[in-house]
Amino acid sequence: MTDLNDLTVSLLDKLAKEIGIKINKKDKKVDKISKIESTGLKELHLNQLIQKYYRDKSTPKKRSKDAISELKGRVKLLEDQVKFLLKISEISVSKISVMKEDNHDILTVTTDLAEIKKFIKSLVSPGESITIDELIEINEIQKIPLITLKHSIYDLIDENVFDVAEGNSRQKIGGKIGVLVRK
């Protein structure tokens, strides 16, 4: 048989409220128990209430499957971002090479648009946004030629990865795109 000592303080508060007793939150557990016992409730009725609240205490709380799946999704996205950042630190976004042609040095910069697009996608979680100013301030982005960055952004927009808005960005892509909003 359970008694009032088996209940938590919050369950004691609920029990007291149900039987119409005013208990101060500052009261200690012992004081709350003595107030409940001193109400003169029939022992049978009090035992039924204790059993009811004891079952509430012993019933494990169920987590919402939606909350768990959302949390798993967010953890997966975070893991992907960390993996990508580790990978991006190992490779250079742009490869610069110097070629000789007719006694002149020709500097060529080759970039992998897929890597740049992955990097930009990893910066912004779904539902969040980034201004062009914030994007351009990132060190890795500063190594990319501006025309390549523009092409990457236009590709991401065409692929429905980002929505666009004018926003408060000083710098804009194409004169109008100031904010990228991840879908």
N, CA and C atoms as a LAMMPS dump frame, in Angstrom:
ITEM: TIMESTEP
0
ITEM: NUMBER OF ATOMS
549
ITEM: BOX BOUNDS ff ff ff
-5.0000000000000000e+02 5.0000000000000000e+02
-5.0000000000000000e+02 5.0000000000000000e+02
-5.0000000000000000e+02 5.0000000000000000e+02
ITEM: ATOMS id mol type element x y z
1 1 1 N 0.847 -1.184 0
2 1 2 C 0 0 0
3 1 3 C 0.89 1.245 0
4 2 1 N 0.511 2.172 -0.795
5 2 2 C 1.286 3.407 -0.884
6 2 3 C 0.739 4.426 0.097
7 3 1 N 1.607 5.354 0.447
8 3 2 C 1.144 6.463 1.281
9 3 3 C 1.601 7.765 0.644
10 4 1 N 1.287 8.841 1.299
11 4 2 C 1.577 10.158 0.737
12 4 3 C 3.071 10.4 0.533
13 5 1 N 3.917 9.743 1.314
14 5 2 C 5.368 9.898 1.17
15 5 3 C 5.878 9.384 -0.176
16 6 1 N 5.124 8.466 -0.783
17 6 2 C 5.547 7.902 -2.064
18 6 3 C 5.325 8.862 -3.229
19 7 1 N 4.53 9.902 -3.019
20 7 2 C 4.236 10.853 -4.096
21 7 3 C 5.292 11.957 -4.139
22 8 1 N 5.476 12.504 -5.329
23 8 2 C 6.382 13.641 -5.471
24 8 3 C 5.692 14.901 -4.958
25 9 1 N 6.466 15.943 -4.777
26 9 2 C 5.925 17.205 -4.272
27 9 3 C 4.886 17.769 -5.239
28 10 1 N 5.163 17.686 -6.539
29 10 2 C 4.199 18.234 -7.509
30 10 3 C 2.897 17.43 -7.503
31 11 1 N 2.996 16.11 -7.308
32 11 2 C 1.767 15.303 -7.229
33 11 3 C 1.004 15.589 -5.939
34 12 1 N 1.727 15.872 -4.87
35 12 2 C 1.051 16.274 -3.628
36 12 3 C 0.292 17.581 -3.831
37 13 1 N 0.891 18.509 -4.572
38 13 2 C 0.212 19.776 -4.872
39 13 3 C -1.072 19.534 -5.666
40 14 1 N -1.008 18.628 -6.647
41 14 2 C -2.192 18.314 -7.455
42 14 3 C -3.277 17.662 -6.606
43 15 1 N -2.865 16.748 -5.751
44 15 2 C -3.829 16.075 -4.877
45 15 3 C -4.502 17.088 -3.951
46 16 1 N -3.705 17.977 -3.379
47 16 2 C -4.261 18.993 -2.478
48 16 3 C -5.236 19.898 -3.227
49 17 1 N -4.901 20.262 -4.434
50 17 2 C -5.788 21.113 -5.226
51 17 3 C -7.105 20.392 -5.507
52 18 1 N -7.028 19.084 -5.792
53 18 2 C -8.235 18.318 -6.087
54 18 3 C -9.184 18.251 -4.886
55 19 1 N -8.617 18.174 -3.687
56 19 2 C -9.499 18.09 -2.508
57 19 3 C -9.799 19.466 -1.912
58 20 1 N -9.273 20.526 -2.547
59 20 2 C -9.628 21.882 -2.155
60 20 3 C -8.798 22.463 -1.033
61 21 1 N -7.579 22.02 -0.888
62 21 2 C -6.704 22.541 0.156
63 21 3 C -5.735 23.534 -0.479
64 22 1 N -5.561 24.655 0.18
65 22 2 C -4.602 25.658 -0.269
66 22 3 C -3.263 25.348 0.389
67 23 1 N -2.255 25.02 -0.473
68 23 2 C -0.915 24.707 0.026
69 23 3 C 0.052 25.712 -0.577
70 24 1 N 0.935 26.196 0.278
71 24 2 C 1.968 27.118 -0.203
72 24 3 C 3.053 26.337 -0.933
73 25 1 N 3.549 26.914 -1.996
74 25 2 C 4.624 26.275 -2.764
75 25 3 C 5.893 26.165 -1.927
76 26 1 N 6.053 27.051 -0.96
77 26 2 C 7.265 27.061 -0.135
78 26 3 C 7.234 26.002 0.968
79 27 1 N 6.053 25.425 1.218
80 27 2 C 5.955 24.397 2.254
81 27 3 C 6.816 23.196 1.898
82 28 1 N 7.369 22.578 2.924
83 28 2 C 8.147 21.367 2.72
84 28 3 C 7.192 20.199 2.511
85 29 1 N 7.728 19.099 2.001
86 29 2 C 6.92 17.924 1.706
87 29 3 C 6.212 17.415 2.961
88 30 1 N 6.912 17.411 4.074
89 30 2 C 6.326 16.939 5.338
90 30 3 C 5.136 17.802 5.725
91 31 1 N 5.253 19.126 5.562
92 31 2 C 4.16 20.042 5.906
93 31 3 C 2.96 19.812 4.994
94 32 1 N 3.221 19.582 3.729
95 32 2 C 2.125 19.335 2.779
96 32 3 C 1.39 18.052 3.136
97 33 1 N 2.145 17.015 3.475
98 33 2 C 1.525 15.743 3.844
99 33 3 C 0.668 15.906 5.094
100 34 1 N 1.172 16.639 6.089
101 34 2 C 0.404 16.815 7.329
102 34 3 C -0.868 17.624 7.08
103 35 1 N -0.805 18.623 6.18
104 35 2 C -2.013 19.393 5.86
105 35 3 C -3.054 18.522 5.173
106 36 1 N -2.596 17.652 4.256
107 36 2 C -3.531 16.767 3.55
108 36 3 C -4.161 15.772 4.524
109 37 1 N -3.335 15.206 5.4
110 37 2 C -3.856 14.223 6.36
111 37 3 C -4.797 14.859 7.38
112 38 1 N -4.6 16.133 7.683
113 38 2 C -5.423 16.79 8.709
114 38 3 C -6.766 17.29 8.167
115 39 1 N -7.077 17.023 6.909
116 39 2 C -8.335 17.514 6.333
117 39 3 C -9.537 16.734 6.809
118 40 1 N -9.321 15.542 7.338
119 40 2 C -10.436 14.744 7.825
120 40 3 C -11.111 13.945 6.718
121 41 1 N -10.424 13.748 5.613
122 41 2 C -10.973 12.913 4.533
123 41 3 C -11.089 11.476 5.012
124 42 1 N -12.084 10.792 4.497
125 42 2 C -12.203 9.379 4.832
126 42 3 C -10.98 8.655 4.29
127 43 1 N -10.537 7.678 5.054
128 43 2 C -9.315 6.973 4.692
129 43 3 C -9.442 6.28 3.335
130 44 1 N -10.603 5.75 3.029
131 44 2 C -10.816 5.063 1.766
132 44 3 C -10.668 6.041 0.591
133 45 1 N -11.295 7.208 0.717
134 45 2 C -11.218 8.218 -0.353
135 45 3 C -9.785 8.727 -0.526
136 46 1 N -9.091 8.97 0.577
137 46 2 C -7.705 9.428 0.513
138 46 3 C -6.815 8.378 -0.143
139 47 1 N -7.03 7.094 0.207
140 47 2 C -6.241 6.022 -0.406
141 47 3 C -6.501 5.93 -1.908
142 48 1 N -7.751 6.149 -2.327
143 48 2 C -8.057 6.126 -3.761
144 48 3 C -7.315 7.252 -4.49
145 49 1 N -7.295 8.437 -3.875
146 49 2 C -6.587 9.563 -4.48
147 49 3 C -5.081 9.297 -4.537
148 50 1 N -4.555 8.724 -3.457
149 50 2 C -3.125 8.41 -3.434
150 50 3 C -2.8 7.417 -4.547
151 51 1 N -3.613 6.393 -4.71
152 51 2 C -3.395 5.397 -5.763
153 51 3 C -3.456 6.045 -7.149
154 52 1 N -4.422 6.945 -7.322
155 52 2 C -4.572 7.634 -8.618
156 52 3 C -3.295 8.403 -8.957
157 53 1 N -2.799 9.168 -8.008
158 53 2 C -1.609 9.975 -8.272
159 53 3 C -0.336 9.132 -8.297
160 54 1 N -0.327 8.014 -7.592
161 54 2 C 0.82 7.121 -7.646
162 54 3 C 0.934 6.488 -9.029
163 55 1 N -0.224 6.135 -9.618
164 55 2 C -0.209 5.599 -10.985
165 55 3 C 0.338 6.649 -11.947
166 56 1 N -0.038 7.929 -11.753
167 56 2 C 0.505 9.007 -12.601
168 56 3 C 2.02 9.076 -12.473
169 57 1 N 2.513 8.864 -11.237
170 57 2 C 3.951 8.935 -10.998
171 57 3 C 4.67 7.779 -11.676
172 58 1 N 4.089 6.589 -11.605
173 58 2 C 4.774 5.41 -12.123
174 58 3 C 4.573 5.206 -13.623
175 59 1 N 3.646 5.927 -14.235
176 59 2 C 3.439 5.805 -15.676
177 59 3 C 4.524 6.592 -16.399
178 60 1 N 5.32 5.912 -17.23
179 60 2 C 6.379 6.649 -17.945
180 60 3 C 5.772 7.627 -18.953
181 61 1 N 6.402 8.755 -19.066
182 61 2 C 5.943 9.774 -20.005
183 61 3 C 6.315 9.343 -21.415
184 62 1 N 5.357 9.441 -22.341
185 62 2 C 5.613 9.087 -23.73
186 62 3 C 6.073 10.324 -24.471
187 63 1 N 7.094 10.133 -25.267
188 63 2 C 7.575 11.241 -26.072
189 63 3 C 6.844 11.226 -27.403
190 64 1 N 6.592 12.373 -27.869
191 64 2 C 5.933 12.5 -29.157
192 64 3 C 6.865 12.001 -30.258
193 65 1 N 6.331 11.16 -31.138
194 65 2 C 7.141 10.65 -32.243
195 65 3 C 7.578 11.789 -33.151
196 66 1 N 6.723 12.799 -33.299
197 66 2 C 7.085 13.947 -34.135
198 66 3 C 8.286 14.677 -33.555
199 67 1 N 8.291 14.874 -32.235
200 67 2 C 9.402 15.581 -31.598
201 67 3 C 10.692 14.792 -31.749
202 68 1 N 10.6 13.475 -31.614
203 68 2 C 11.793 12.639 -31.748
204 68 3 C 12.293 12.659 -33.184
205 69 1 N 11.381 12.527 -34.143
206 69 2 C 11.82 12.516 -35.542
207 69 3 C 12.375 13.879 -35.944
208 70 1 N 11.796 14.955 -35.427
209 70 2 C 12.334 16.286 -35.72
210 70 3 C 13.734 16.429 -35.141
211 71 1 N 13.919 15.934 -33.932
212 71 2 C 15.228 15.993 -33.291
213 71 3 C 16.248 15.158 -34.063
214 72 1 N 15.83 13.968 -34.513
215 72 2 C 16.734 13.139 -35.312
216 72 3 C 17.112 13.844 -36.598
217 73 1 N 16.151 14.509 -37.228
218 73 2 C 16.429 15.249 -38.459
219 73 3 C 17.413 16.381 -38.232
220 74 1 N 17.237 17.086 -37.133
221 74 2 C 18.138 18.201 -36.832
222 74 3 C 19.545 17.701 -36.515
223 75 1 N 19.628 16.575 -35.801
224 75 2 C 20.935 15.998 -35.499
225 75 3 C 21.614 15.542 -36.787
226 76 1 N 20.849 14.916 -37.692
227 76 2 C 21.402 14.462 -38.972
228 76 3 C 21.918 15.649 -39.777
229 77 1 N 21.159 16.736 -39.828
230 77 2 C 21.588 17.933 -40.549
231 77 3 C 22.869 18.491 -39.935
232 78 1 N 22.927 18.521 -38.625
233 78 2 C 24.12 19.018 -37.938
234 78 3 C 25.33 18.126 -38.224
235 79 1 N 25.114 16.809 -38.199
236 79 2 C 26.206 15.89 -38.52
237 79 3 C 26.711 16.122 -39.942
238 80 1 N 25.778 16.293 -40.881
239 80 2 C 26.162 16.546 -42.274
240 80 3 C 26.958 17.841 -42.402
241 81 1 N 26.534 18.866 -41.67
242 81 2 C 27.256 20.137 -41.726
243 81 3 C 28.669 19.997 -41.169
244 82 1 N 28.803 19.258 -40.066
245 82 2 C 30.138 19.064 -39.468
246 82 3 C 31.025 18.269 -40.423
247 83 1 N 30.479 17.201 -41.018
248 83 2 C 31.261 16.42 -41.981
249 83 3 C 31.711 17.293 -43.14
250 84 1 N 30.8 18.129 -43.631
251 84 2 C 31.147 18.969 -44.763
252 84 3 C 32.207 19.99 -44.375
253 85 1 N 32.073 20.584 -43.197
254 85 2 C 33.074 21.552 -42.764
255 85 3 C 34.446 20.911 -42.599
256 86 1 N 34.478 19.679 -42.123
257 86 2 C 35.745 18.967 -42.028
258 86 3 C 36.317 18.722 -43.418
259 87 1 N 35.444 18.369 -44.341
260 87 2 C 35.892 18.119 -45.709
261 87 3 C 36.365 19.409 -46.372
262 88 1 N 35.635 20.498 -46.172
263 88 2 C 35.981 21.772 -46.82
264 88 3 C 37.297 22.308 -46.276
265 89 1 N 37.611 21.978 -45.02
266 89 2 C 38.882 22.444 -44.473
267 89 3 C 40.058 21.696 -45.096
268 90 1 N 39.787 20.495 -45.629
269 90 2 C 40.849 19.709 -46.249
270 90 3 C 41.107 20.108 -47.7
271 91 1 N 40.081 20.572 -48.376
272 91 2 C 40.244 20.898 -49.793
273 91 3 C 40.102 22.39 -50.01
274 92 1 N 40.612 22.815 -51.119
275 92 2 C 40.482 24.215 -51.481
276 92 3 C 39.303 24.34 -52.426
277 93 1 N 38.504 25.355 -52.244
278 93 2 C 37.339 25.55 -53.095
279 93 3 C 37.78 25.905 -54.513
280 94 1 N 38.822 26.669 -54.626
281 94 2 C 39.346 27.07 -55.937
282 94 3 C 40.748 26.521 -56.107
283 95 1 N 41.03 26.065 -57.301
284 95 2 C 42.379 25.606 -57.624
285 95 3 C 42.972 26.6 -58.611
286 96 1 N 44.129 27.093 -58.264
287 96 2 C 44.781 28.099 -59.099
288 96 3 C 45.989 27.448 -59.76
289 97 1 N 46.078 27.621 -61.051
290 97 2 C 47.228 27.068 -61.756
291 97 3 C 47.785 28.116 -62.711
292 98 1 N 49.081 28.018 -62.96
293 98 2 C 49.753 28.944 -63.863
294 98 3 C 50.25 28.136 -65.057
295 99 1 N 49.885 28.585 -66.243
296 99 2 C 50.322 27.915 -67.466
297 99 3 C 51.154 28.882 -68.297
298 100 1 N 52.117 28.336 -69.024
299 100 2 C 52.937 29.154 -69.926
300 100 3 C 52.365 29.027 -71.33
301 101 1 N 52.135 30.142 -71.951
302 101 2 C 51.67 30.137 -73.328
303 101 3 C 52.31 31.313 -74.045
304 102 1 N 53.091 31.036 -75.046
305 102 2 C 53.793 32.075 -75.804
306 102 3 C 54.594 32.994 -74.885
307 103 1 N 55.367 32.42 -73.998
308 103 2 C 56.21 33.15 -73.048
309 103 3 C 55.424 34.064 -72.1
310 104 1 N 54.127 33.824 -71.956
311 104 2 C 53.309 34.586 -71.008
312 104 3 C 52.738 33.618 -69.977
313 105 1 N 52.653 34.085 -68.752
314 105 2 C 52.03 33.278 -67.71
315 105 3 C 50.523 33.519 -67.753
316 106 1 N 49.776 32.419 -67.833
317 106 2 C 48.316 32.529 -67.814
318 106 3 C 47.833 31.906 -66.504
319 107 1 N 47.158 32.71 -65.751
320 107 2 C 46.629 32.276 -64.462
321 107 3 C 45.206 31.782 -64.678
322 108 1 N 44.938 30.547 -64.307
323 108 2 C 43.573 30.018 -64.421
324 108 3 C 43.079 29.6 -63.043
325 109 1 N 41.83 29.892 -62.805
326 109 2 C 41.189 29.521 -61.547
327 109 3 C 40.049 28.587 -61.891
328 110 1 N 40.133 27.375 -61.392
329 110 2 C 39.059 26.416 -61.628
330 110 3 C 38.353 26.154 -60.301
331 111 1 N 37.061 26.077 -60.392
332 111 2 C 36.277 25.843 -59.175
333 111 3 C 35.283 24.723 -59.42
334 112 1 N 34.939 24.057 -58.366
335 112 2 C 33.956 22.989 -58.43
336 112 3 C 32.634 23.558 -57.91
337 113 1 N 31.711 23.843 -58.834
338 113 2 C 30.435 24.442 -58.433
339 113 3 C 29.668 23.551 -57.466
340 114 1 N 29.743 22.248 -57.632
341 114 2 C 29.024 21.336 -56.733
342 114 3 C 29.508 21.5 -55.295
343 115 1 N 30.833 21.639 -55.114
344 115 2 C 31.382 21.823 -53.766
345 115 3 C 30.943 23.165 -53.181
346 116 1 N 30.937 24.192 -53.995
347 116 2 C 30.52 25.517 -53.525
348 116 3 C 29.05 25.487 -53.132
349 117 1 N 28.215 24.851 -53.947
350 117 2 C 26.782 24.775 -53.639
351 117 3 C 26.551 23.986 -52.352
352 118 1 N 27.299 22.892 -52.157
353 118 2 C 27.171 22.117 -50.918
354 118 3 C 27.536 22.974 -49.717
355 119 1 N 28.61 23.741 -49.872
356 119 2 C 29.06 24.588 -48.773
357 119 3 C 28.009 25.643 -48.434
358 120 1 N 27.442 26.293 -49.432
359 120 2 C 26.423 27.322 -49.187
360 120 3 C 25.2 26.691 -48.542
361 121 1 N 24.782 25.512 -49.007
362 121 2 C 23.626 24.831 -48.402
363 121 3 C 23.903 24.47 -46.95
364 122 1 N 25.155 24.104 -46.639
365 122 2 C 25.468 23.71 -45.267
366 122 3 C 25.457 24.884 -44.301
367 123 1 N 25.554 26.092 -44.836
368 123 2 C 25.574 27.281 -43.977
369 123 3 C 24.198 27.637 -43.434
370 124 1 N 23.145 27.255 -44.165
371 124 2 C 21.795 27.705 -43.822
372 124 3 C 20.896 26.488 -43.63
373 125 1 N 20.295 26.377 -42.463
374 125 2 C 19.357 25.292 -42.184
375 125 3 C 18.027 25.596 -42.847
376 126 1 N 17.223 24.567 -43.125
377 126 2 C 15.906 24.811 -43.713
378 126 3 C 15.073 25.756 -42.843
379 127 1 N 14.468 26.741 -43.495
380 127 2 C 13.648 27.727 -42.796
381 127 3 C 14.417 28.954 -42.354
382 128 1 N 15.73 28.909 -42.38
383 128 2 C 16.547 30.049 -41.973
384 128 3 C 16.988 30.829 -43.202
385 129 1 N 17.57 31.996 -42.963
386 129 2 C 17.999 32.835 -44.085
387 129 3 C 19.385 33.405 -43.816
388 130 1 N 20.002 33.891 -44.894
389 130 2 C 21.309 34.533 -44.796
390 130 3 C 21.329 35.666 -45.814
391 131 1 N 21.877 36.805 -45.398
392 131 2 C 21.987 37.919 -46.332
393 131 3 C 23.233 37.714 -47.187
394 132 1 N 23.26 38.381 -48.319
395 132 2 C 24.427 38.301 -49.196
396 132 3 C 25.641 38.89 -48.479
397 133 1 N 25.439 39.957 -47.697
398 133 2 C 26.544 40.537 -46.918
399 133 3 C 27.156 39.488 -45.985
400 134 1 N 26.303 38.753 -45.254
401 134 2 C 26.793 37.724 -44.329
402 134 3 C 27.514 36.616 -45.089
403 135 1 N 26.969 36.247 -46.234
404 135 2 C 27.56 35.186 -47.037
405 135 3 C 28.954 35.572 -47.529
406 136 1 N 29.088 36.796 -48.01
407 136 2 C 30.359 37.248 -48.579
408 136 3 C 31.428 37.428 -47.492
409 137 1 N 31.014 37.652 -46.25
410 137 2 C 31.975 37.828 -45.159
411 137 3 C 32.654 36.528 -44.744
412 138 1 N 32.129 35.381 -45.15
413 138 2 C 32.694 34.085 -44.765
414 138 3 C 34.007 33.872 -45.518
415 139 1 N 35.055 33.487 -44.782
416 139 2 C 36.41 33.363 -45.351
417 139 3 C 36.456 32.459 -46.574
418 140 1 N 35.803 31.29 -46.502
419 140 2 C 35.848 30.359 -47.63
420 140 3 C 35.196 30.952 -48.867
421 141 1 N 34.161 31.745 -48.677
422 141 2 C 33.454 32.358 -49.801
423 141 3 C 34.317 33.447 -50.439
424 142 1 N 35.121 34.114 -49.632
425 142 2 C 35.967 35.187 -50.164
426 142 3 C 37.031 34.652 -51.124
427 143 1 N 37.322 33.363 -51.052
428 143 2 C 38.309 32.767 -51.947
429 143 3 C 37.719 32.441 -53.316
430 144 1 N 36.405 32.515 -53.437
431 144 2 C 35.72 32.155 -54.672
432 144 3 C 35.556 33.404 -55.537
433 145 1 N 35.819 33.298 -56.809
434 145 2 C 35.56 34.439 -57.69
435 145 3 C 34.063 34.81 -57.649
436 146 1 N 33.782 36.094 -57.706
437 146 2 C 32.406 36.581 -57.585
438 146 3 C 31.489 35.981 -58.642
439 147 1 N 31.951 35.854 -59.862
440 147 2 C 31.109 35.305 -60.927
441 147 3 C 30.745 33.851 -60.631
442 148 1 N 31.677 33.107 -60.049
443 148 2 C 31.415 31.71 -59.689
444 148 3 C 30.399 31.642 -58.556
445 149 1 N 30.523 32.538 -57.594
446 149 2 C 29.566 32.596 -56.496
447 149 3 C 28.174 32.894 -57.023
448 150 1 N 28.083 33.851 -57.947
449 150 2 C 26.783 34.188 -58.539
450 150 3 C 26.173 32.98 -59.239
451 151 1 N 26.982 32.274 -60.026
452 151 2 C 26.474 31.094 -60.735
453 151 3 C 26 30.034 -59.748
454 152 1 N 26.739 29.852 -58.677
455 152 2 C 26.35 28.868 -57.662
456 152 3 C 25.02 29.246 -57.018
457 153 1 N 24.862 30.521 -56.709
458 153 2 C 23.611 30.984 -56.088
459 153 3 C 22.449 30.831 -57.056
460 154 1 N 22.65 31.222 -58.31
461 154 2 C 21.583 31.066 -59.305
462 154 3 C 21.215 29.588 -59.476
463 155 1 N 22.201 28.704 -59.472
464 155 2 C 21.916 27.27 -59.581
465 155 3 C 21.087 26.783 -58.395
466 156 1 N 21.447 27.221 -57.193
467 156 2 C 20.701 26.81 -55.997
468 156 3 C 19.264 27.33 -56.029
469 157 1 N 19.066 28.509 -56.576
470 157 2 C 17.716 29.063 -56.716
471 157 3 C 16.946 28.239 -57.744
472 158 1 N 17.585 27.922 -58.877
473 158 2 C 16.939 27.11 -59.913
474 158 3 C 16.611 25.706 -59.416
475 159 1 N 17.428 25.183 -58.521
476 159 2 C 17.207 23.847 -57.963
477 159 3 C 16.201 23.868 -56.81
478 160 1 N 15.594 25.022 -56.539
479 160 2 C 14.598 25.203 -55.468
480 160 3 C 15.147 24.891 -54.086
481 161 1 N 16.421 25.182 -53.889
482 161 2 C 17.022 25.031 -52.558
483 161 3 C 16.78 26.306 -51.762
484 162 1 N 16.806 27.468 -52.453
485 162 2 C 16.632 28.76 -51.803
486 162 3 C 15.506 29.548 -52.451
487 163 1 N 14.808 30.323 -51.615
488 163 2 C 13.936 31.404 -52.074
489 163 3 C 14.744 32.679 -51.921
490 164 1 N 14.342 33.715 -52.625
491 164 2 C 15.1 34.962 -52.563
492 164 3 C 14.209 36.106 -52.109
493 165 1 N 14.862 37.142 -51.578
494 165 2 C 14.171 38.367 -51.17
495 165 3 C 15.16 39.514 -51.314
496 166 1 N 14.624 40.731 -51.342
497 166 2 C 15.518 41.89 -51.456
498 166 3 C 16.315 42.083 -50.179
499 167 1 N 15.658 42.166 -49.051
500 167 2 C 16.339 42.261 -47.764
501 167 3 C 17.133 43.537 -47.567
502 168 1 N 17.843 43.594 -46.438
503 168 2 C 18.621 44.773 -46.061
504 168 3 C 20.094 44.617 -46.372
505 169 1 N 20.44 43.773 -47.294
506 169 2 C 21.833 43.56 -47.642
507 169 3 C 22.326 44.712 -48.509
508 170 1 N 23.527 45.194 -48.193
509 170 2 C 24.114 46.259 -49.015
510 170 3 C 24.477 45.717 -50.388
511 171 1 N 25.05 44.537 -50.392
512 171 2 C 25.426 43.913 -51.658
513 171 3 C 24.308 42.999 -52.105
514 172 1 N 24.039 43.011 -53.396
515 172 2 C 22.96 42.193 -53.938
516 172 3 C 23.466 41.453 -55.168
517 173 1 N 22.922 40.282 -55.358
518 173 2 C 23.236 39.491 -56.552
519 173 3 C 22.213 39.86 -57.62
520 174 1 N 22.69 40.24 -58.777
521 174 2 C 21.785 40.606 -59.865
522 174 3 C 21.003 41.878 -59.581
523 175 1 N 21.452 42.663 -58.627
524 175 2 C 20.792 43.928 -58.315
525 175 3 C 19.548 43.799 -57.446
526 176 1 N 19.029 42.579 -57.235
527 176 2 C 17.793 42.414 -56.474
528 176 3 C 17.903 41.409 -55.326
529 177 1 N 18.729 40.4 -55.453
530 177 2 C 18.781 39.324 -54.46
531 177 3 C 19.684 39.76 -53.308
532 178 1 N 19.057 40.019 -52.148
533 178 2 C 19.814 40.432 -50.97
534 178 3 C 19.781 39.411 -49.857
535 179 1 N 18.781 38.499 -49.908
536 179 2 C 18.622 37.491 -48.85
537 179 3 C 18.293 36.167 -49.506
538 180 1 N 18.93 35.101 -49.006
539 180 2 C 18.615 33.74 -49.429
540 180 3 C 17.898 33.053 -48.283
541 181 1 N 16.726 32.47 -48.567
542 181 2 C 15.942 31.779 -47.552
543 181 3 C 15.923 30.302 -47.927
544 182 1 N 16.437 29.459 -47.028
545 182 2 C 16.508 28.009 -47.311
546 182 3 C 15.129 27.411 -47.229
547 183 1 N 14.771 26.624 -48.229
548 183 2 C 13.465 25.928 -48.25
549 183 3 C 13.529 24.689 -47.402
